[in-house]
Amino acid sequence: MKAVRFHGKHDLRIDEVDGPDELGRDQVLVRPTFCGICGTDLHEYDHGPTWTSTESNPYSGAALPQILGHEFSAEVLAVGDAVSTVAPGDRVSIQPQIGPRDDYFGRRNLPFLGPNASVVGLSWPWGGMAERAIINEANAIRLPPDISDRQGALVEPAAVGVHAVDRANVRPGDSLLITGAGTIGAMAALAARAAGIANIFISEPNAKRRERIRAMDIGVMLLDPLTSDVAAHVRGVTPESLGVDAAIECSGSGRAFNTCVDAVRSQGVIVQVGLMGGKVEVDPFRWTVKDLTIRGSLNYPLTIWPRIFSMMRSGRFPVEKVVDAEVTMQRVKEDGFDALLAPGSAKLKILVSMPT
């Protein structure tokens, strides 16, 4: 079968590989339908390997070259003897976090925090950018009839955005700053709007990206951190110039993180989602005197898929607005990865339409 495999930095190939031949009792064979190109995939391609490795994953045995794709929907083709929640012909959305369930974090339904974590499409033998894949039963979530395959491929990044908003501890009527208007920043903005956040500010240096977000028409205030003092502006339009109730940092920039510190009110919350590639200079004294809560946000609760389905179904969480294009597997590098990484690109999400 054909598969999109990452071999190393800037080395992405469409390879002919052996298809899945052994199905465990609790495993599911699927045919991917749509697969999103994630920021993590882009980072691997442009800067990696980071999440992938030449050494075998201790849990899954996966090693480079790696079949990419962890945001995808699929059709079930076959199931193991012990599988009861899905059947051949079902449409599913893939929850890609995998790991042992008998260690400290696995017993708490947080396997992705454990030392032997594995992710479909990054550290699992199979991924969504292939004609076939094997995943565990727990990772195949049946799609409701009124949720499309395209929406199914967007559940995973949507869950990241929703979880970030949850971690921000905001309530209807609150105010929120988001730094970085990539896919996750856009998803966080959509989730915040669905949650009833009254005032949403987005800081983004890329003018084309700001226009892209403006065209989504979701009622946010867009700011350019290169030409304005974002924190001062935000404080100036919040009650008593105190600042926003919370901030979500999605760019992976130390400067943006410090902007969040300046922009939130005392006892505000800052959620760090963007992955920073190195150390940054911060001032923890300010965290203390403002009595701030600083939180990381990794992934999402593994049980969040039905909630995302409900949010999509309500019409108040139009995640399809982040999609810029659909490309074929054969053109995934040129029309997918390269297009998203092009200097000044405004694109948020490109879906790979997998062959039938």
C-alpha positions as CSV (number, residue, x, y, z in Angstrom):
1,M,0.0,0.0,0.0
2,K,1.0,3.7,-0.3
3,A,1.9,5.8,2.7
4,V,3.3,9.2,3.4
5,R,6.4,8.6,5.5
6,F,8.8,11.0,7.3
7,H,12.4,9.9,7.0
8,G,14.1,12.9,8.4
9,K,14.3,16.7,8.2
10,H,12.8,17.9,4.9
11,D,12.6,14.2,3.8
12,L,9.0,13.3,3.1
13,R,8.2,10.5,0.7
14,I,5.3,8.5,-0.7
15,D,6.5,5.0,-0.1
16,E,5.2,1.6,-1.1
17,V,5.0,-0.4,2.2
18,D,3.6,-3.6,3.4
19,G,0.0,-3.3,4.5
20,P,-1.3,-4.4,7.9
21,D,-1.4,-8.1,8.1
22,E,-1.9,-9.0,11.8
23,L,-4.9,-7.7,13.8
24,G,-4.8,-8.0,17.6
25,R,-8.0,-9.1,19.4
26,D,-8.6,-5.6,20.6
27,Q,-7.5,-3.8,17.4
28,V,-9.3,-2.3,14.4
29,L,-8.2,-2.1,10.8
30,V,-9.3,1.2,9.2
31,R,-9.2,3.0,5.8
32,P,-8.4,6.7,6.4
33,T,-10.7,9.1,4.6
34,F,-9.4,12.5,5.5
35,C,-6.3,13.4,7.4
36,G,-5.3,16.9,8.7
37,I,-1.7,18.2,8.4
38,C,-0.9,19.2,12.0
39,G,1.5,21.9,13.2
40,T,3.4,19.0,14.8
41,D,3.8,17.3,11.4
42,L,5.1,20.6,10.0
43,H,7.6,20.9,12.9
44,E,8.8,17.4,12.4
45,Y,9.3,18.0,8.7
46,D,11.0,21.4,9.1
47,H,13.0,20.9,12.3
48,G,12.8,17.2,13.3
49,P,13.0,14.5,14.1
50,T,11.6,15.6,17.5
51,W,8.6,13.5,18.3
52,T,9.6,10.7,15.9
53,S,12.8,8.8,16.5
54,T,15.3,6.4,14.9
55,E,15.1,4.3,18.1
56,S,12.1,2.1,18.6
57,N,9.3,3.4,20.8
58,P,9.4,1.4,24.0
59,Y,5.6,0.8,23.9
60,S,4.8,0.5,20.2
61,G,8.1,-0.4,18.6
62,A,7.7,2.4,16.0
63,A,10.8,4.0,14.5
64,L,11.7,6.2,11.6
65,P,10.7,6.2,8.8
66,Q,7.3,7.1,10.3
67,I,3.9,7.1,8.6
68,L,2.5,10.5,9.5
69,G,-1.1,11.6,10.3
70,H,-2.7,11.8,13.7
71,E,-5.8,13.9,12.9
72,F,-8.0,11.7,10.8
73,S,-11.3,10.0,10.1
74,A,-11.6,6.6,8.7
75,E,-13.9,3.7,7.7
76,V,-13.6,0.4,9.7
77,L,-12.7,-2.5,7.5
78,A,-12.2,-5.3,10.1
79,V,-12.1,-5.8,13.8
80,G,-10.4,-8.1,16.3
81,D,-12.3,-10.9,18.1
82,A,-12.6,-8.8,21.3
83,V,-13.8,-5.6,19.7
84,S,-17.4,-4.6,20.6
85,T,-17.8,-0.8,20.1
86,V,-17.2,-0.6,16.3
87,A,-17.9,-2.9,13.4
88,P,-16.9,-3.1,9.7
89,G,-18.5,-0.2,7.8
90,D,-18.6,2.2,10.7
91,R,-17.2,5.7,10.2
92,V,-14.8,6.7,13.0
93,S,-12.7,9.6,14.2
94,I,-9.3,8.6,15.6
95,Q,-8.2,9.6,19.1
96,P,-4.5,9.1,18.6
97,Q,-3.1,9.0,22.2
98,I,-1.9,5.5,23.1
99,G,0.0,4.1,26.0
100,P,0.0,1.4,28.7
101,R,-2.9,1.5,31.0
102,D,-1.3,-0.3,34.0
103,D,1.2,2.4,35.1
104,Y,0.6,5.6,37.2
105,F,-0.7,7.8,34.4
106,G,-2.4,5.0,32.4
107,R,-4.6,4.1,35.4
108,R,-5.7,7.8,35.6
109,N,-6.6,7.8,31.9
110,L,-3.6,10.0,31.1
111,P,-1.3,7.6,29.2
112,F,0.2,10.4,27.1
113,L,1.9,11.7,30.3
114,G,3.6,8.4,30.9
115,P,7.2,7.5,30.0
116,N,6.0,4.9,27.4
117,A,3.5,7.1,25.6
118,S,2.8,6.6,21.9
119,V,0.9,8.6,19.3
120,V,-0.7,7.3,16.1
121,G,1.1,9.0,13.2
122,L,4.2,10.0,15.3
123,S,5.3,7.0,17.4
124,W,3.0,4.2,16.4
125,P,3.7,1.9,13.4
126,W,0.6,3.3,11.6
127,G,-0.7,6.7,10.7
128,G,-3.6,8.4,8.9
129,M,-1.6,9.3,5.7
130,A,-1.8,5.8,4.4
131,E,-4.3,3.6,2.6
132,R,-4.7,1.4,5.7
133,A,-3.9,1.6,9.4
134,I,-4.3,-0.4,12.6
135,I,-5.3,1.2,15.8
136,N,-6.6,0.0,19.2
137,E,-10.3,-0.2,19.7
138,A,-10.2,2.6,22.3
139,N,-8.8,4.9,19.7
140,A,-11.6,4.5,17.2
141,I,-14.6,6.7,18.1
142,R,-17.7,6.0,16.0
143,L,-18.9,9.1,14.2
144,P,-22.6,10.1,14.7
145,P,-24.6,10.1,11.4
146,D,-24.8,13.9,11.4
147,I,-21.0,14.5,11.7
148,S,-19.1,14.4,8.4
149,D,-15.9,12.6,7.7
150,R,-14.2,16.0,7.2
151,Q,-15.4,17.1,10.7
152,G,-14.2,13.8,12.0
153,A,-10.7,14.7,10.9
154,L,-10.9,18.0,12.8
155,V,-12.0,16.6,16.1
156,E,-8.4,16.1,17.4
157,P,-7.2,19.7,16.9
158,A,-10.6,21.0,18.0
159,A,-10.1,19.1,21.2
160,V,-6.8,20.7,21.8
161,G,-8.4,24.2,21.5
162,V,-11.4,23.3,23.7
163,H,-9.1,21.8,26.4
164,A,-6.9,25.0,26.4
165,V,-10.0,27.1,27.0
166,D,-11.1,24.7,29.8
167,R,-7.6,25.1,31.3
168,A,-8.0,28.9,31.2
169,N,-10.9,28.6,33.6
170,V,-12.9,31.3,31.9
171,R,-16.7,31.7,32.2
172,P,-19.4,33.3,30.0
173,G,-18.8,37.1,29.9
174,D,-15.1,36.9,30.6
175,S,-12.3,38.3,28.4
176,L,-9.5,36.3,26.8
177,L,-6.3,37.1,24.9
178,I,-4.9,34.5,22.4
179,T,-1.4,34.9,21.1
180,G,-0.8,33.2,17.8
181,A,-3.5,32.6,15.1
182,G,-2.4,29.3,13.8
183,T,-4.8,26.3,13.7
184,I,-4.8,25.9,17.5
185,G,-5.2,29.6,18.1
186,A,-8.2,29.6,15.7
187,M,-9.7,26.6,17.4
188,A,-9.2,28.2,20.8
189,A,-11.0,31.3,19.6
190,L,-13.9,29.2,18.2
191,A,-14.1,27.3,21.4
192,A,-14.0,30.5,23.5
193,R,-16.8,32.0,21.4
194,A,-18.9,28.8,21.8
195,A,-18.3,29.0,25.6
196,G,-19.7,32.6,25.7
197,I,-16.5,34.5,26.2
198,A,-17.5,38.1,25.6
199,N,-14.3,39.7,24.5
200,I,-11.7,37.8,22.6
201,F,-8.4,39.4,21.5
202,I,-6.0,37.7,19.1
203,S,-2.4,38.8,18.6
204,E,-0.8,37.7,15.3
205,P,2.1,39.3,13.5
206,N,1.3,37.8,10.1
207,A,-1.0,40.3,8.3
208,K,-2.3,37.6,5.9
209,R,-3.1,35.4,8.8
210,R,-5.0,38.2,10.6
211,E,-7.0,38.7,7.4
212,R,-7.7,35.0,7.3
213,I,-9.0,35.1,10.9
214,R,-11.0,38.2,10.1
215,A,-12.7,36.4,7.2
216,M,-13.9,33.7,9.6
217,D,-16.2,36.3,11.1
218,I,-16.2,35.0,14.6
219,G,-16.2,38.4,16.4
220,V,-12.7,38.8,17.7
221,M,-10.4,41.8,17.9
222,L,-7.2,41.3,15.9
223,L,-3.9,43.0,17.0
224,D,-0.5,43.3,15.4
225,P,2.3,42.8,18.0
226,L,4.9,44.2,15.6
227,T,3.2,47.6,15.4
228,S,1.3,48.0,18.7
229,D,1.8,47.3,22.4
230,V,-0.7,44.4,22.7
231,A,-0.8,44.3,26.5
232,A,-1.3,48.0,26.8
233,H,-4.1,48.0,24.2
234,V,-5.8,45.1,25.9
235,R,-5.6,46.7,29.4
236,G,-6.9,49.9,27.9
237,V,-10.2,48.4,26.8
238,T,-10.9,46.1,29.8
239,P,-12.7,47.3,32.9
240,E,-10.6,49.6,35.1
241,S,-7.7,48.9,32.8
242,L,-7.0,45.7,34.8
243,G,-6.4,43.3,31.8
244,V,-8.1,40.2,30.5
245,D,-9.3,37.4,32.7
246,A,-7.0,34.8,31.0
247,A,-4.6,34.4,28.1
248,I,-3.8,31.4,25.9
249,E,-0.3,31.4,24.3
250,C,-0.4,29.4,21.1
251,S,2.6,30.7,19.1
252,G,5.5,29.1,21.1
253,S,7.1,32.5,21.4
254,G,8.7,33.7,24.6
255,R,7.9,37.3,23.7
256,A,4.2,36.3,23.3
257,F,4.2,34.6,26.7
258,N,5.5,37.7,28.4
259,T,2.9,39.7,26.6
260,C,0.3,37.4,28.2
261,V,1.8,38.1,31.6
262,D,1.5,41.8,31.0
263,A,-2.0,41.6,29.6
264,V,-3.8,39.5,32.2
265,R,-5.3,41.0,35.4
266,S,-4.1,40.0,38.8
267,Q,-5.1,36.4,39.7
268,G,-5.5,35.8,36.0
269,V,-4.7,32.5,34.2
270,I,-2.1,32.0,31.5
271,V,-2.2,28.7,29.5
272,Q,0.8,27.7,27.5
273,V,-0.1,25.6,24.5
274,G,2.5,26.6,21.9
275,L,5.6,24.5,21.9
276,M,8.8,26.5,22.6
277,G,12.0,25.2,21.0
278,G,14.3,26.5,23.7
279,K,14.7,28.5,26.9
280,V,13.2,31.9,27.2
281,E,13.7,34.8,29.5
282,V,10.8,35.3,32.0
283,D,10.2,37.3,35.2
284,P,8.7,35.0,37.8
285,F,8.6,37.9,40.2
286,R,5.7,39.4,38.2
287,W,3.9,36.1,38.3
288,T,4.1,36.3,42.1
289,V,3.1,39.9,42.6
290,K,0.2,39.4,40.2
291,D,-0.8,36.1,41.9
292,L,-1.0,34.5,38.5
293,T,-1.8,30.9,37.6
294,I,0.5,29.5,34.9
295,R,-0.6,26.3,33.3
296,G,0.6,24.0,30.5
297,S,-1.9,22.4,28.3
298,L,-1.0,19.1,26.6
299,N,-3.6,17.3,24.5
300,Y,-7.0,16.8,26.0
301,P,-9.0,14.3,28.2
302,L,-9.3,11.1,26.2
303,T,-13.1,11.1,26.8
304,I,-13.7,14.5,25.1
305,W,-14.7,13.2,21.6
306,P,-18.5,13.0,22.4
307,R,-18.4,16.5,23.7
308,I,-16.7,17.8,20.6
309,F,-19.4,16.0,18.5
310,S,-22.1,17.8,20.5
311,M,-20.4,21.2,20.1
312,M,-20.1,20.6,16.3
313,R,-23.8,19.5,16.1
314,S,-24.9,22.7,17.9
315,G,-23.7,24.9,15.1
316,R,-21.9,27.1,17.6
317,F,-18.5,25.5,16.9
318,P,-17.9,25.8,13.1
319,V,-14.5,24.1,13.0
320,E,-14.8,23.8,9.2
321,K,-13.9,27.4,9.0
322,V,-10.2,26.6,9.6
323,V,-10.0,24.4,6.5
324,D,-8.2,26.1,3.5
325,A,-7.9,23.2,1.0
326,E,-8.1,19.5,0.4
327,V,-5.1,17.9,-1.4
328,T,-4.3,14.4,-2.6
329,M,-1.8,12.1,-1.1
330,Q,0.3,12.4,-4.2
331,R,0.6,16.2,-3.8
332,V,0.9,16.3,0.0
333,K,4.4,17.7,0.1
334,E,4.0,20.4,-2.6
335,D,0.3,21.4,-1.9
336,G,0.2,20.6,1.7
337,F,3.5,20.8,3.8
338,D,5.2,23.4,1.5
339,A,2.1,25.5,1.2
340,L,1.6,25.7,4.9
341,L,5.3,26.5,5.5
342,A,5.6,29.1,2.8
343,P,6.8,32.5,4.2
344,G,3.8,34.7,5.1
345,S,1.3,31.8,4.5
346,A,-2.2,32.5,5.8
347,K,-3.3,28.9,5.6
348,L,-4.6,27.3,8.8
349,K,-5.5,23.7,7.9
350,I,-5.1,21.5,4.9
351,L,-6.8,18.1,4.7
352,V,-5.4,15.2,2.8
353,S,-8.1,13.3,0.9
354,M,-7.1,9.7,1.1
355,P,-7.7,7.4,-1.8
356,T,-10.8,5.2,-1.7
